[in-house]
């Protein structure tokens, strides 16, 4: 039972790129595909959604919707923001619809959004 708990903890602590790689391995090597919505949709505490909606959102996800015409500049900016390597940043930018940063303050999210939009990227804050 302790092994299962440790495994669950490792899965929960995966980075976005590690989770994507795990998904690919499960699909390619074992034929297992995640359910629609994925684990990210299931994560988080269950509670009264009405009560939570009244509270002001304090953490934001910065989502890269599209790279635009200056993809190389967007990749460079993503590398600077995330600290990812060239290959990982390129994959993130080319995938589209992926989170560049998750659970950041409103100020940091706005700053990241401004930097990426300055180089032509289309950004969404959630």
C-alpha positions in Angstrom: 0.0 0.0 0.0 2.9 2.4 0.8 4.3 1.7 -2.8 1.0 2.8 -4.3 0.9 6.0 -2.2 4.5 6.8 -3.3 3.5 6.1 -6.9 0.5 8.4 -6.6 2.6 11.1 -5.1 5.2 10.9 -8.0 2.4 11.2 -10.6 0.9 14.2 -8.9 4.3 15.9 -8.8 5.1 15.5 -12.5 5.8 18.6 -14.5 3.8 19.3 -17.6 6.4 17.9 -19.9 6.9 14.8 -17.8 3.1 14.2 -17.8 3.0 14.6 -21.6 5.9 12.1 -21.9 4.2 9.6 -19.6 1.0 9.9 -21.7 3.0 9.2 -24.8 4.7 6.1 -23.3 1.4 4.8 -22.0 -0.2 5.2 -25.4 2.6 4.0 -27.6 3.9 1.1 -25.5 0.8 -0.1 -23.7 -2.1 1.1 -25.8 -3.6 3.1 -22.9 -5.2 6.5 -23.7 -6.3 8.9 -21.0 -10.0 9.7 -20.8 -11.2 12.9 -22.4 -10.4 15.9 -20.2 -7.3 14.1 -18.7 -6.1 14.0 -15.1 -5.7 17.7 -14.9 -9.4 18.2 -15.1 -9.9 15.7 -12.3 -7.3 17.1 -10.0 -8.3 19.6 -7.4 -10.6 19.7 -4.4 -14.2 19.0 -4.9 -16.4 21.6 -3.3 -19.1 24.2 -3.7 -18.4 25.7 -7.1 -20.8 28.6 -6.3 -18.9 29.6 -3.2 -15.6 29.5 -5.1 -16.9 31.6 -7.9 -17.5 34.5 -5.5 -13.9 34.5 -4.4 -11.4 36.5 -6.6 -9.1 34.3 -8.6 -5.5 34.6 -7.2 -3.7 32.0 -9.4 -3.6 31.9 -13.1 -2.4 29.6 -15.9 -0.8 31.3 -18.9 -1.9 29.3 -22.0 -0.1 29.7 -25.3 -3.0 29.5 -27.9 -0.8 30.1 -31.0 2.7 31.1 -31.8 1.9 33.6 -34.6 4.3 34.5 -37.4 7.4 34.8 -35.3 7.7 31.3 -33.9 11.4 31.5 -33.2 11.0 34.6 -31.1 8.2 33.0 -29.2 10.4 29.9 -28.6 13.2 32.1 -27.2 10.8 34.0 -25.0 9.3 30.7 -23.7 12.8 29.4 -22.9 13.5 32.6 -20.9 10.3 32.4 -19.0 10.2 28.6 -18.2 13.9 27.7 -18.2 13.1 24.8 -20.6 15.7 23.5 -23.1 15.4 24.3 -26.8 13.7 21.1 -27.8 11.1 21.2 -24.9 10.3 24.9 -25.6 9.9 24.2 -29.3 7.5 21.3 -28.6 5.5 23.4 -26.2 5.2 26.2 -28.8 4.3 23.9 -31.7 1.7 22.0 -29.7 -0.4 25.1 -29.1 -3.0 25.3 -26.3 -0.4 24.3 -23.7 0.3 26.0 -20.4 3.5 28.0 -20.4 3.3 28.7 -16.6 0.7 27.4 -14.2 -0.6 28.8 -10.9 1.2 32.1 -11.0 0.1 35.4 -9.5 -2.0 37.8 -11.6 0.9 40.2 -11.9 3.3 37.5 -13.1 0.7 36.1 -15.5 0.1 39.6 -17.0 3.9 40.1 -17.3 4.3 36.8 -19.1 1.3 37.5 -21.3 2.8 40.9 -22.3 6.2 39.5 -23.1 4.8 36.7 -25.3 2.3 39.0 -27.1 5.1 41.4 -27.8 6.7 38.7 -30.0 3.5 37.8 -31.7 2.0 34.9 -29.6 -1.6 34.6 -28.8 -2.1 34.1 -25.1 -5.0 33.2 -22.8 -5.1 33.5 -19.0 -7.2 31.0 -17.1 
